[in-house]
Amino acid sequence: MKDHPQLPEVDRSALSDPRLLKTFAYVGGRWCAGADGTVISVTNPADGSWFGDVARLSGTEAGAAVDAAQAAFTQWSQTLPQERAALLRRWFELIVENKEDLARIMVMEQGKPLSEARGEIDYAASFVEFYAEETRRPNIEGVTSHLPDAEVELWREPVGVAALVTPWNFPCAMLTRKAAAALAAGCTVVSHPSAETPFSALALAELAERAGFPAGVFNVVTGEAKEIVEPWTRDPRVRVLSFTGSTEIGRLLYRQCAGTIKRLVMELGGHAPVIIFKDADLDQAVEETIKAKFATSGQDCLGANRILVEREIYDAFCEKFTAATRALSIGRGMDDCDIGPLMNEGAVAKQEAHVADAVERGAKVLCGGGRHELGPLFFEPTVLADVPAGAAIFREETFGPVAGIAPFDSEEEVVQRANDTEYGLVAYVHAMDPRRIYRVSRALQFGMVAVNRTKVTGAPIPFGGMKQSGLGREGARQGMEAFTEIKYVCRDWG
């Protein structure tokens, strides 16, 4: 790998600390480019302007990152927990100190509205802070010996090198949620950010270096996913792979990892239902459903995809929800609007296809329905009413600002419809009857259920889904489990 090659200069004028905008991969404590010097260009989705180029590494160089992580593992895994905790704590402090610059980098490569980007940096930092504290508490309880004259101990030990693959929609938080848990457990990390949003991960690597992490402990390998990740799935030294992305790619990685029997953590697609019963606080339900649908411009695996409303309040909900949707502001991320651009042309085309399919099947467009005049990657916040069960938007993850609404008549019916999906990440319920809330929460086949609110995630809770929405959990104490092995020692003192 080349050290500090000449790449096109990136405009750093919007940042207080221009050193955070890195154009090189970070491997073995060095900033480097691939041997052939090729790059990946990153554009701002708000206007298509060139934001910067980053180094494009090859599969061979992805293997070199594993070399560096493996070489660093022995010392890092034996580092005292309080020393790892101090480094994580310092990383957390640096993320907080550089919040504004990190948010601006995210807006320029991802398009997220500035206030949402700031919120994501807070969210990302919270995982580092949480696992800095959990670092000191990884051990499990012992067991009473079942054998005479034998002493039994159980130890938790780090698995080894962890490969982390992160998406473009939350380029900071998805990396820290994985990396902080792995590092706290004593694993070393090779990470691959989306080629569409690599600058956020590289900025975090710069701050990790400043925090004092030893060379090889935390590596960020930029390039195309197929070239970087596939070699990691075959490498037996990579003992765990953590991936956030689509269910389709998750299935592919699952198959590729089978040959080396890796630990897997997979946070995959979602198809969240919002269930609104007639006894719900209607205004609150509208407000929370707006949040659930349109956060990150709808580009969120937790995003509301099927809004199911009890028939007695269906018309009133549609009227209020449509008015609230019309009031959302649309703009570029730096305008700090409600709705920003979508990530790419494919995302916009999917919104168009879902609207057209629903309308063809009888749905009504209450507002929006097409591209916005602001630019080619902007789509109007859209409300579709009377969406039939067979419509694509009620069967697939939309990942955009199109809301589909349909009525229901009974509790049994709506639970069956909500569960009728391969996904099982999150469900939202609005009701006041405590017995109904309990029954429905138990009956829903989803890893997380939010009742009368939208925001439920955070560092202390185990994030994850059922069915084909993933494997394992991230966050909380459970988030460290995939990065550790349990060793049983049975000892006879003689």
C-alpha positions, -999 to +999 in steps of 0.1 A: +000+000+000+012+035-008+016+060+020+000+095+014-002+095-024-013+126-043-051+127-045-074+156-056-077+182-029-110+182-010-127+214+001-122+216+038-134+252+043-166+242+061-148+224+089-132+238+120-106+210+119-098+202+083-076+173+094-108+153+100-115+150+062-092+121+053-089+107+018-068+076+027-077+042+043-064+036+078-046+003+082-020-007+108-018+028+122-010+043+087-030+064+063-025+047+029-039+042-006-041+011-026-011-001-046-026+009-079-036+044-067-072+042-078-099+061-060-137+062-054-154+095-059-180+106-035-207+132-044-231+153-024-266+138-030-282+173-026-267+186-058-245+160-073-214+180-067-180+163-061-173+160-024-140+141-025-121+110-035-110+082-012-085+054-017-098+023-033-081-008-018-081-042-032-088-077-018-051-082-013-050-051+008-081-061+027-060-091+037-032-069+048-056-051+071-064-085+087-027-091+090-024-058+110-054-066+132-042-102+139-007-089+148-023-064+172-047-088+188-025-106+213-014-074+230-048-057+228-067-087+242-043-088+271-045-051+278-061-044+312-098-036+309-093-002+326-068+007+300-091-002+271-119+017+290-097+048+292-090+048+254-126+043+246-135+072+270-110+094+253-124+085+218-159+094+231-147+128+244-131+136+210-162+126+191-182+150+213-157+178+209-158+174+171-195+169+169-202+199+145-175+189+120-185+152+121-221+163+114-211+185+085-191+157+069-221+135+072-244+160+056-220+166+027-216+129+018-250+115+029-274+144+025-290+141+060-305+173+074-280+190+097-300+186+129-304+149+123-267+145+116-259+162+149-283+138+166-266+109+150-232+120+163-247+121+198-261+086+192-227+074+179-209+088+209-233+072+233-222+037+222-185+046+228-193+060+263-215+030+272-189+004+262-161+023+279-180+016+310-189-020+301-153-028+294-147-033+331-176-057+334-172-085+309-169-115+332-198-140+337-209-157+369-193-190+379-210-223+386-209-246+415-187-276+407-205-309+399-174-330+405-156-339+438-123-321+444-127-300+413-128-262+409-149-248+381-144-214+364-160-197+334-141-170+316-151-146+288-124-141+263-123-120+231-130-140+199-102-124+177-104-102+147-138-087+140-149-076+106-175-048+106-195-038+075-216-006+078-242+011+057-246+046+042-277+057+061-261+059+096-224+061+087-212+070+122-236+054+146-235+019+129-197+019+131-194+030+168-222+006+179-202-023+165-166-011+170-170+001+206-185-033+217-157-053+198-129-031+212-144-033+247-144-071+245-107-071+235-111-078+198-093-059+171-113-045+142-112-043+104-141-022+092-155-014+058-178+017+054-201+021+024-184+034-006-211+061-007-202+075+027-166+067+036-156+101+050-175+097+083-157+064+091-123+079+082-130+109+105-137+085+133-105+067+126-086+100+128-101+106+163-094+070+173-057+076+164-057+108+184-073+089+214-042+067+214-054+033+201-024+011+192-016+005+155-037-023+140-064-023+167-089-002+146-086-003+108-109+013+082-106-002+047-122+019+019-131+005-015-158-015-031-177-039-008-172-070-030-135-065-032-130-059+005-157-079+023-156-112+003-120-120+013-128-114+049-157-139+048-132-166+036-103-156+060-103-180+090-085-153+111-117-132+110-137-148+137-168-127+137-185-106+110-210-079+120-231-065+091-258-039+088-276-037+055-303-054+034-316-089+040-306-098+004-269-090+011-272-106+045-281-139+030-252-137+006-227-130+035-243-158+055-235-183+028-200-169+023-191-172+060-203-208+063-169-222+052-151-207+082-180-210+107-178-174+118-198-157+145-224-135+127-243-104+139-267-092+112-289-062+114-310-065+082-341-051+066-372-039+083-409-036+073-423-018+103-461-017+109-477+012+128-509+000+144-533+027+156-563+017+176-594+039+180-587+047+216-552+061+208-545+098+213-550+108+177-528+139+177-499+120+194-503+091+170-500+115+140-470+132+155-452+100+163-460+084+130-446+114+111-413+108+130-414+070+124-420+075+086-399+105+077-368+105+098-337+103+077-360+111+048-375+076+053-342+059+047-342+040+079-346+003+086-369+013+116-390+035+092-428+030+093-437+010+062-473+000+068-496+023+086-527+004+098-555+025+114-587+012+130-616+021+107-635+043+132-607+069+132-593+061+097-606+092+079-596+116+107-561+101+109-556+104+072-567+140+072-544+150+101-515+129+089-517+144+054-517+179+067-487+172+089-469+157+059-476+187+037-460+209+064-427+191+062-399+212+047-377+199+019-342+211+013-305+205+013-290+191+044-272+223+054-306+241+052-316+220+083-349+209+067-372+180+075-366+161+043-334+159+024-323+141-007-324+104-012-290+086-015-291+077-051-312+073-083-322+038-074-338+050-042-358+076-061-369+051-088-381+027-060-404+055-046-418+061-081-424+023-086-441+019-052-464+049-058-473+037-093-480+002-082-502+012-053-522+037-075-527+010-101-541-013-074-566+014-062-547+035-037-553+073-035-526+099-035-534+123-007-503+144-012-470+143-030-464+114-054-434+124-075-400+139-077-394+173-062-382+202-083-353+208-060-331+182-077-330+147-092-326+129-059-354+147-041-388+130-037-419+147-023-432+135+010-461+113-001-492+099+015-511+070+000-545+060+014-565+028+009-534+008+001-543-029-007-525-057+010-509-069-022-493-035-031-455-035-033-452-009-006-470-033+018-447-062+009-413-045+005-391-021+024-397+013+008-367+032+023-380+066+013-406+093+021-437+075+009-463+065+035-489+039+029-521+037+050-549+012+052-578+006+076-584-025+098-615-037+117-602-060+145-573-067+168-569-102+155-569-090+119-543-063+123-519-085+143-521-111+115-515-085+089-486-070+108-469-104+112-474-113+076-439-105+065-404-121+064-392-091+085-394-087+122-374-057+133-397-031+150-434-025+153-452+006+166-485+005+185-507+033+196-535+025+221-546+033+256-561+000+268-533-016+289-547-051+283-547-046+246-512-031+247-500-062+265-517-087+242-506-070+210-470-065+222-468-102+230-484-113+197-462-092+174-433-111+159-408-083+161-376-078+181-387-044+193-421-029+200-426+008+206-459+018+224-472+053+220-438+066+209-412+063+182-378+066+197-368+035+215-332+028+206-301+038+225-269+024+238-283+005+269-309-015+249-304-047+228-311-036+192-321-064+168-349-082+150-366-116+145-371-137+114-351-124+084-344-090+100-312-104+115-292-124+140-280-113+174-282-080+191-263-047+192-260-023+221-265-032+258-245-059+275-258-083+248-239-064+222-205-077+235-216-113+235-208-120+198-173-107+203-165-131+232-161-168+238-169-186+270-140-208+282-147-234+308-118-245+331-122-275+354-092-277+378-081-304+402-056-291+428-043-327+435 
